[in-house]
Amino acid sequence: MNKIWFYMLSIGIINSIFMGRLDELNKVIMTETSKGVEFVISLIGIMTLWMGIMNIAKESGLVDRIGKYLYGVMKIIFPSIPKNSKALSYILMNMSLNILGASNGATAFGLKAMEELQKINKQKNTATNDMIMFLVINMSSVQLVPFTVLKIRMDEGATNPNEIIITTLFATAISTIIGVISCKLLERRF
């Protein structure tokens, strides 16, 4: 990933030098980077709220209770994860935050889930089917309320920033279903 960013930045800088637009590049760097920082800071409230709620749910045992109800579904999707593994709790918290549109907050739980999945991985240098499935679900992530996109639309002055909720739910549900089916089919082939 670092190489991709390096090449993109290098190409942009070299292109601006050859096109004689280095002054525009400097102006964009100065204005847009501050906008990026402002945007991240403005999301802190939403992320803090959902991370707090999920930590309370985890500490109160709510996540574990939900996990018990969803264990049958989780066992179909992630067949090799043992019932008592912490990975299932972290996966549930990650999915919950993604569903609520707080994907930035879900990252911490996603990393914890992958650490737990790696602990039960017999071949440490190869990703398991469960790890791959988790990544696919995490990347496609069904979203009921895409808070980040709503925030961007509100900041940009959209007259009805909420109008994307139904289409986002539909698109993310379809992408998740196709991702899960594809993984299950490829698991059987390889």
Accessible surface in RSA format (square Angstrom, percent):
REM  Atomic radii and reference values for relative SASA: ProtOr
REM  Chains: A
REM  Algorithm: Lee & Richards
REM  Probe-radius: 1.40
REM  Slices: 20
REM RES _ NUM      All-atoms   Total-Side   Main-Chain    Non-polar    All polar
REM                ABS   REL    ABS   REL    ABS   REL    ABS   REL    ABS   REL
RES MET A   1   158.74  82.2 119.23  78.9  39.50  94.1 107.14  91.1  51.60  68.4
RES ASN A   2   129.05  89.0 121.96 117.9   7.09  17.1  32.16  77.4  96.89  93.7
RES LYS A   3   154.25  75.3 152.06  93.3   2.20   5.2  96.93  87.2  57.32  61.1
RES ILE A   4    98.23  55.9  97.12  72.4   1.11   2.7  98.23  70.7   0.00   0.0
RES TRP A   5   132.53  53.2 132.53  64.1   0.00   0.0 121.22  64.6  11.31  18.4
RES PHE A   6   128.50  64.3 124.29  77.0   4.21  11.0 127.67  77.4   0.83   2.4
RES TYR A   7   127.22  59.4 127.17  72.4   0.04   0.1  84.07  63.2  43.14  53.2
RES MET A   8   106.07  54.9  94.39  62.5  11.68  27.8  81.29  69.1  24.78  32.8
RES LEU A   9   113.12  63.0 110.47  79.0   2.65   6.7 112.65  79.1   0.47   1.3
RES SER A  10    28.00  23.7  23.56  31.4   4.44  10.2  19.93  42.4   8.07  11.3
RES ILE A  11   117.48  66.9 116.00  86.4   1.47   3.5 117.00  84.2   0.48   1.3
RES GLY A  12    33.50  41.3   0.00   N/A  33.50  41.3  29.82  81.8   3.68   8.2
RES ILE A  13    76.03  43.3  75.90  56.5   0.13   0.3  75.90  54.7   0.13   0.4
RES ILE A  14    90.58  51.5  90.37  67.3   0.22   0.5  90.58  65.2   0.00   0.0
RES ASN A  15    84.13  58.0  80.34  77.6   3.79   9.1  12.79  30.8  71.35  69.0
RES SER A  16    12.35  10.4   9.07  12.1   3.28   7.6  12.19  26.0   0.16   0.2
RES ILE A  17    95.60  54.4  80.65  60.1  14.95  36.0  82.02  59.1  13.57  36.8
RES PHE A  18   166.76  83.4 134.71  83.4  32.04  83.4 137.54  83.4  29.21  83.6
RES MET A  19   120.55  62.4  94.83  62.8  25.72  61.2  73.65  62.6  46.91  62.1
RES GLY A  20    61.73  76.1   0.00   N/A  61.73  76.1  34.78  95.4  26.95  60.3
RES ARG A  21   129.58  54.4 129.00  65.8   0.58   1.4  19.11  26.1 110.47  67.0
RES LEU A  22    80.33  44.7  79.19  56.7   1.14   2.9  79.19  55.6   1.14   3.1
RES ASP A  23   102.05  71.5  91.74  91.3  10.31  24.4  46.22 108.8  55.83  55.7
RES GLU A  24    87.78  50.4  87.05  65.9   0.73   1.7  27.98  54.1  59.80  48.8
RES LEU A  25    40.10  22.3  35.63  25.5   4.47  11.2  39.40  27.7   0.70   1.9
RES ASN A  26    75.92  52.4  75.51  73.0   0.41   1.0  19.88  47.8  56.04  54.2
RES LYS A  27   137.57  67.1 130.73  80.2   6.83  16.3  83.67  75.3  53.90  57.4
RES VAL A  28    78.79  51.8  78.47  71.0   0.32   0.8  78.79  68.5   0.00   0.0
RES ILE A  29    74.30  42.3  71.85  53.5   2.45   5.9  74.30  53.5   0.00   0.0
RES MET A  30   139.58  72.3 126.85  84.0  12.73  30.3  99.60  84.7  39.98  53.0
RES THR A  31    63.65  45.3  59.83  60.7   3.82   9.1  56.71  76.2   6.95  10.5
RES GLU A  32    83.17  47.7  76.80  58.1   6.36  15.1  32.50  62.9  50.67  41.4
RES THR A  33    80.88  57.5  72.39  73.4   8.49  20.2  66.43  89.2  14.46  21.9
RES SER A  34    52.84  44.6  47.22  63.0   5.61  12.9  39.46  84.0  13.38  18.7
RES LYS A  35   119.65  58.4 115.48  70.9   4.18   9.9  72.46  65.2  47.20  50.3
RES GLY A  36    34.54  42.6   0.00   N/A  34.54  42.6  34.17  93.8   0.37   0.8
RES VAL A  37    88.84  58.5  85.83  77.7   3.02   7.3  88.20  76.6   0.65   1.8
RES GLU A  38   113.66  65.3 107.08  81.0   6.58  15.7  43.83  84.8  69.83  57.0
RES PHE A  39    55.71  27.9  51.19  31.7   4.52  11.8  55.37  33.6   0.34   1.0
RES VAL A  40    92.61  60.9  91.48  82.8   1.14   2.7  91.72  79.7   0.89   2.4
RES ILE A  41   105.16  59.8  98.57  73.4   6.59  15.9  98.57  71.0   6.59  17.9
RES SER A  42    45.98  38.9  22.31  29.8  23.67  54.5  33.30  70.9  12.68  17.8
RES LEU A  43     7.54   4.2   7.54   5.4   0.00   0.0   7.54   5.3   0.00   0.0
RES ILE A  44    94.45  53.7  92.48  68.9   1.97   4.8  94.45  68.0   0.00   0.0
RES GLY A  45    49.31  60.8   0.00   N/A  49.31  60.8  39.97 109.7   9.35  20.9
RES ILE A  46    41.19  23.4  38.16  28.4   3.03   7.3  40.25  29.0   0.94   2.5
RES MET A  47    23.86  12.4  23.77  15.7   0.09   0.2  23.86  20.3   0.00   0.0
RES THR A  48    85.95  61.1  78.63  79.7   7.32  17.4  71.35  95.8  14.60  22.1
RES LEU A  49    99.71  55.5  92.28  66.0   7.44  18.7  98.47  69.2   1.24   3.3
RES TRP A  50    41.92  16.8  41.92  20.3   0.00   0.0  40.95  21.8   0.97   1.6
RES MET A  51    46.88  24.3  46.88  31.0   0.00   0.0  46.88  39.9   0.00   0.0
RES GLY A  52    29.26  36.1   0.00   N/A  29.26  36.1  28.39  77.9   0.87   1.9
RES ILE A  53    72.60  41.3  70.70  52.7   1.91   4.6  71.26  51.3   1.34   3.6
RES MET A  54    12.70   6.6  12.70   8.4   0.00   0.0   4.88   4.1   7.83  10.4
RES ASN A  55    69.49  47.9  69.09  66.8   0.41   1.0  20.14  48.5  49.35  47.7
RES ILE A  56   121.80  69.3 118.88  88.6   2.92   7.0 121.15  87.2   0.66   1.8
RES ALA A  57    10.07   9.3   7.90  12.2   2.17   4.9   9.94  14.0   0.13   0.3
RES LYS A  58    52.85  25.8  46.43  28.5   6.41  15.3  22.38  20.1  30.46  32.4
RES GLU A  59   151.07  86.7 118.89  89.9  32.18  76.6  47.86  92.6 103.20  84.3
RES SER A  60    67.47  57.0  37.24  49.7  30.23  69.6  44.57  94.9  22.90  32.1
RES GLY A  61    20.14  24.8   0.00   N/A  20.14  24.8  19.37  53.2   0.77   1.7
RES LEU A  62    79.68  44.4  79.68  57.0   0.00   0.0  79.68  56.0   0.00   0.0
RES VAL A  63     6.36   4.2   5.54   5.0   0.82   2.0   6.14   5.3   0.22   0.6
RES ASP A  64    63.26  44.3  57.16  56.9   6.10  14.4  24.13  56.8  39.13  39.0
RES ARG A  65   126.29  53.0 125.86  64.2   0.43   1.0  49.89  68.2  76.40  46.3
RES ILE A  66    74.44  42.4  74.18  55.3   0.26   0.6  74.44  53.6   0.00   0.0
RES GLY A  67    14.01  17.3   0.00   N/A  14.01  17.3  10.98  30.1   3.03   6.8
RES LYS A  68   150.73  73.5 129.66  79.6  21.07  50.2  80.19  72.2  70.54  75.1
RES TYR A  69   185.82  86.8 155.65  88.6  30.17  78.5 112.51  84.6  73.31  90.4
RES LEU A  70    71.05  39.6  70.99  50.8   0.06   0.2  71.05  49.9   0.00   0.0
RES TYR A  71    46.56  21.7  46.27  26.3   0.29   0.8  38.92  29.2   7.64   9.4
RES GLY A  72    46.02  56.7   0.00   N/A  46.02  56.7  39.27 107.8   6.75  15.1
RES VAL A  73    83.66  55.1  82.89  75.0   0.77   1.9  82.92  72.0   0.75   2.0
RES MET A  74     7.76   4.0   7.73   5.1   0.03   0.1   1.73   1.5   6.03   8.0
RES LYS A  75    72.92  35.6  69.62  42.7   3.30   7.9  56.34  50.7  16.58  17.7
RES ILE A  76   128.56  73.2 118.52  88.3  10.03  24.2 125.05  90.0   3.51   9.5
RES ILE A  77    30.13  17.1  30.13  22.5   0.00   0.0  30.13  21.7   0.00   0.0
RES PHE A  78     0.87   0.4   0.00   0.0   0.87   2.3   0.00   0.0   0.87   2.5
RES PRO A  79    63.82  46.5  54.82  50.0   9.00  32.7  54.90  45.3   8.92  55.4
RES SER A  80    78.57  66.4  54.25  72.4  24.31  56.0  51.89 110.5  26.68  37.4
RES ILE A  81     0.53   0.3   0.08   0.1   0.45   1.1   0.15   0.1   0.37   1.0
RES PRO A  82    55.38  40.4  46.20  42.1   9.19  33.4  55.38  45.7   0.00   0.0
RES LYS A  83   140.45  68.5 122.07  74.9  18.38  43.8  68.11  61.3  72.33  77.0
RES ASN A  84   138.13  95.3 105.47 101.9  32.65  78.6  45.80 110.2  92.32  89.2
RES SER A  85    18.46  15.6   4.24   5.7  14.22  32.8  10.94  23.3   7.52  10.5
RES LYS A  86   126.35  61.6 121.71  74.7   4.64  11.1  69.41  62.5  56.94  60.6
RES ALA A  87     0.00   0.0   0.00   0.0   0.00   0.0   0.00   0.0   0.00   0.0
RES LEU A  88    16.15   9.0  16.15  11.6   0.00   0.0  16.15  11.3   0.00   0.0
RES SER A  89    14.39  12.2  13.43  17.9   0.96   2.2   0.93   2.0  13.46  18.9
RES TYR A  90    34.84  16.3  34.84  19.8   0.00   0.0   7.11   5.3  27.73  34.2
RES ILE A  91     0.00   0.0   0.00   0.0   0.00   0.0   0.00   0.0   0.00   0.0
RES LEU A  92    12.47   6.9  12.17   8.7   0.30   0.7  12.30   8.6   0.18   0.5
RES MET A  93     0.48   0.2   0.31   0.2   0.17   0.4   0.48   0.4   0.00   0.0
RES ASN A  94     0.52   0.4   0.52   0.5   0.00   0.0   0.00   0.0   0.52   0.5
RES MET A  95    29.36  15.2  28.45  18.8   0.91   2.2  13.88  11.8  15.48  20.5
RES SER A  96    38.79  32.8  35.18  46.9   3.62   8.3  13.62  29.0  25.17  35.3
RES LEU A  97     0.00   0.0   0.00   0.0   0.00   0.0   0.00   0.0   0.00   0.0
RES ASN A  98     5.58   3.8   5.58   5.4   0.00   0.0   1.38   3.3   4.20   4.1
RES ILE A  99    62.40  35.5  62.40  46.5   0.00   0.0  62.40  44.9   0.00   0.0
RES LEU A 100    46.81  26.1  46.81  33.5   0.00   0.0  46.81  32.9   0.00   0.0
RES GLY A 101     1.10   1.4   0.00   N/A   1.10   1.4   0.00   0.0   1.10   2.5
RES ALA A 102     0.01   0.0   0.01   0.0   0.00   0.0   0.01   0.0   0.00   0.0
RES SER A 103    41.80  35.3  37.20  49.6   4.60  10.6  18.67  39.7  23.14  32.4
RES ASN A 104    81.30  56.1  64.74  62.6  16.56  39.9  19.53  47.0  61.77  59.7
RES GLY A 105     5.53   6.8   0.00   N/A   5.53   6.8   5.42  14.9   0.11   0.2
RES ALA A 106     1.07   1.0   1.07   1.7   0.00   0.0   1.07   1.5   0.00   0.0
RES THR A 107    74.91  53.3  68.83  69.8   6.08  14.5  54.62  73.4  20.29  30.7
RES ALA A 108    48.40  44.5  41.22  63.6   7.19  16.3  45.57  64.2   2.84   7.5
RES PHE A 109    14.98   7.5  14.98   9.3   0.00   0.0  14.98   9.1   0.00   0.0
RES GLY A 110     5.50   6.8   0.00   N/A   5.50   6.8   5.43  14.9   0.06   0.1
RES LEU A 111   111.96  62.4 110.20  78.8   1.75   4.4 110.33  77.5   1.63   4.4
RES LYS A 112    96.30  47.0  96.30  59.1   0.00   0.0  47.82  43.0  48.48  51.6
RES ALA A 113     0.00   0.0   0.00   0.0   0.00   0.0   0.00   0.0   0.00   0.0
RES MET A 114    46.99  24.3  45.51  30.1   1.48   3.5  45.84  39.0   1.16   1.5
RES GLU A 115    95.50  54.8  88.44  66.9   7.05  16.8  37.50  72.5  57.99  47.3
RES GLU A 116    23.25  13.3  22.89  17.3   0.36   0.9   0.08   0.2  23.17  18.9
RES LEU A 117     2.11   1.2   1.37   1.0   0.73   1.8   1.37   1.0   0.73   2.0
RES GLN A 118    59.03  33.0  59.03  43.1   0.00   0.0  39.00  83.0  20.03  15.2
RES LYS A 119   139.86  68.2 113.72  69.8  26.14  62.2  79.36  71.4  60.50  64.4
RES ILE A 120    64.09  36.5  41.52  30.9  22.57  54.4  48.73  35.1  15.36  41.7
RES ASN A 121     7.34   5.1   3.14   3.0   4.20  10.1   1.36   3.3   5.97   5.8
RES LYS A 122   197.29  96.2 162.45  99.7  34.84  83.0 115.95 104.4  81.34  86.6
RES GLN A 123   119.87  67.0 114.13  83.4   5.74  13.7  34.89  74.3  84.97  64.4
RES LYS A 124   116.90  57.0  98.20  60.3  18.71  44.5  88.92  80.0  27.98  29.8
RES ASN A 125   144.58  99.7 103.97 100.5  40.61  97.8  46.59 112.1  97.99  94.7
RES THR A 126    72.25  51.4  65.36  66.3   6.89  16.4  51.21  68.8  21.04  31.8
RES ALA A 127    53.27  49.0  33.06  51.0  20.21  46.0  35.51  50.0  17.77  47.1
RES THR A 128    38.54  27.4  31.20  31.6   7.35  17.5  36.98  49.7   1.56   2.4
RES ASN A 129    76.59  52.8  69.79  67.4   6.79  16.4  10.74  25.9  65.84  63.6
RES ASP A 130     2.84   2.0   2.45   2.4   0.39   0.9   1.36   3.2   1.47   1.5
RES MET A 131    10.59   5.5  10.59   7.0   0.00   0.0   6.15   5.2   4.44   5.9
RES ILE A 132    79.04  45.0  79.04  58.9   0.00   0.0  79.04  56.9   0.00   0.0
RES MET A 133     0.16   0.1   0.08   0.1   0.08   0.2   0.08   0.1   0.08   0.1
RES PHE A 134     1.46   0.7   1.46   0.9   0.00   0.0   1.46   0.9   0.00   0.0
RES LEU A 135    80.21  44.7  80.09  57.3   0.12   0.3  80.21  56.3   0.00   0.0
RES VAL A 136    42.83  28.2  38.73  35.1   4.10   9.9  42.10  36.6   0.73   2.0
RES ILE A 137    13.33   7.6  13.06   9.7   0.27   0.6  13.10   9.4   0.23   0.6
RES ASN A 138    38.84  26.8  30.27  29.2   8.58  20.6   0.72   1.7  38.12  36.8
RES MET A 139   155.76  80.7 128.01  84.7  27.75  66.1 104.94  89.2  50.82  67.3
RES SER A 140    21.69  18.3   9.40  12.5  12.29  28.3  17.26  36.8   4.43   6.2
RES SER A 141    12.54  10.6   9.96  13.3   2.58   5.9   3.27   7.0   9.27  13.0
RES VAL A 142    37.88  24.9  34.92  31.6   2.97   7.2  34.92  30.3   2.97   8.0
RES GLN A 143    28.81  16.1  28.81  21.1   0.00   0.0   1.31   2.8  27.50  20.9
RES LEU A 144    80.00  44.6  77.65  55.6   2.35   5.9  77.88  54.7   2.12   5.7
RES VAL A 145    44.97  29.6  44.97  40.7   0.00   0.0  44.97  39.1   0.00   0.0
RES PRO A 146     1.97   1.4   1.03   0.9   0.94   3.4   1.97   1.6   0.00   0.0
RES PHE A 147    50.75  25.4  49.78  30.8   0.97   2.5  49.78  30.2   0.97   2.8
RES THR A 148    31.11  22.1  30.96  31.4   0.15   0.4  30.34  40.7   0.77   1.2
RES VAL A 149    67.05  44.1  67.00  60.7   0.05   0.1  67.00  58.2   0.05   0.1
RES LEU A 150    15.04   8.4  15.04  10.8   0.00   0.0  15.04  10.6   0.00   0.0
RES LYS A 151    41.98  20.5  40.20  24.7   1.79   4.3  19.92  17.9  22.06  23.5
RES ILE A 152    77.12  43.9  76.15  56.7   0.97   2.3  77.12  55.5   0.00   0.0
RES ARG A 153    55.67  23.4  52.77  26.9   2.90   6.9  17.48  23.9  38.19  23.1
RES MET A 154   118.97  61.6  99.77  66.0  19.20  45.7  78.49  66.7  40.48  53.6
RES ASP A 155    81.69  57.2  45.73  45.5  35.96  85.0  26.53  62.4  55.16  55.0
RES GLU A 156   142.80  82.0 110.59  83.7  32.21  76.7  38.45  74.4 104.36  85.2
RES GLY A 157    58.05  71.6   0.00   N/A  58.05  71.6  34.55  94.8  23.50  52.6
RES ALA A 158    35.91  33.0  11.35  17.5  24.57  55.9  23.72  33.4  12.19  32.3
RES THR A 159   146.83 104.4 107.82 109.3  39.01  93.0  86.34 116.0  60.49  91.4
RES ASN A 160    72.07  49.7  70.61  68.2   1.46   3.5  19.13  46.0  52.94  51.2
RES PRO A 161    21.79  15.9  21.79  19.9   0.00   0.0  21.79  18.0   0.00   0.0
RES ASN A 162    83.73  57.7  77.38  74.8   6.35  15.3  15.95  38.4  67.78  65.5
RES GLU A 163   109.34  62.8  82.03  62.1  27.31  65.0  32.53  62.9  76.81  62.7
RES ILE A 164    34.03  19.4  33.09  24.7   0.94   2.3  34.03  24.5   0.00   0.0
RES ILE A 165    44.85  25.5  44.85  33.4   0.00   0.0  44.85  32.3   0.00   0.0
RES ILE A 166   128.62  73.2 127.76  95.2   0.86   2.1 127.76  92.0   0.86   2.3
RES THR A 167    88.55  63.0  84.85  86.0   3.70   8.8  77.45 104.0  11.09  16.8
RES THR A 168    27.44  19.5  22.26  22.6   5.18  12.4  17.52  23.5   9.92  15.0
RES LEU A 169    57.34  31.9  57.34  41.0   0.00   0.0  57.34  40.3   0.00   0.0
RES PHE A 170   137.85  69.0 133.45  82.7   4.40  11.5 137.62  83.4   0.23   0.6
RES ALA A 171    58.38  53.7  48.56  74.9   9.82  22.3  54.51  76.8   3.87  10.3
RES THR A 172    23.97  17.1  23.41  23.7   0.56   1.3  23.97  32.2   0.00   0.0
RES ALA A 173    28.95  26.6  28.19  43.5   0.76   1.7  28.59  40.3   0.36   0.9
RES ILE A 174    71.39  40.6  71.39  53.2   0.00   0.0  71.39  51.4   0.00   0.0
RES SER A 175    47.36  40.0  37.64  50.2   9.72  22.4  40.55  86.4   6.81   9.5
RES THR A 176    18.38  13.1  18.25  18.5   0.13   0.3  18.31  24.6   0.07   0.1
RES ILE A 177    94.16  53.6  91.16  67.9   3.00   7.2  94.09  67.8   0.06   0.2
RES ILE A 178   103.05  58.6 101.79  75.8   1.25   3.0 102.83  74.1   0.21   0.6
RES GLY A 179    12.06  14.9   0.00   N/A  12.06  14.9  11.64  32.0   0.42   0.9
RES VAL A 180    29.72  19.6  29.72  26.9   0.00   0.0  29.72  25.8   0.00   0.0
RES ILE A 181    93.30  53.1  91.48  68.2   1.82   4.4  93.27  67.2   0.03   0.1
RES SER A 182    47.33  40.0  43.60  58.2   3.72   8.6  26.97  57.4  20.36  28.5
RES CYS A 183    13.11   9.9  10.16  11.3   2.95   6.9   4.20  10.6   8.91   9.6
RES LYS A 184    41.99  20.5  41.32  25.3   0.67   1.6  36.41  32.8   5.58   5.9
RES LEU A 185    99.26  55.3  97.58  69.8   1.68   4.2  97.63  68.6   1.63   4.4
RES LEU A 186    90.06  50.2  88.85  63.6   1.21   3.0  89.13  62.6   0.92   2.5
RES GLU A 187    40.18  23.1  24.70  18.7  15.48  36.9  15.07  29.1  25.12  20.5
RES ARG A 188   194.78  81.8 157.27  80.2  37.51  89.3  63.95  87.4 130.84  79.3
RES ARG A 189   187.15  78.6 151.20  77.1  35.95  85.6  44.34  60.6 142.81  86.6
RES PHE A 190   187.77  93.9 129.30  80.1  58.47 152.2 155.73  94.4  32.04  91.7
END  Absolute sums over single chains surface
CHAIN  1 A    12691.1      11067.9       1623.2       8858.4       3832.8
END  Absolute sums over all chains
TOTAL         12691.1      11067.9       1623.2       8858.4       3832.8
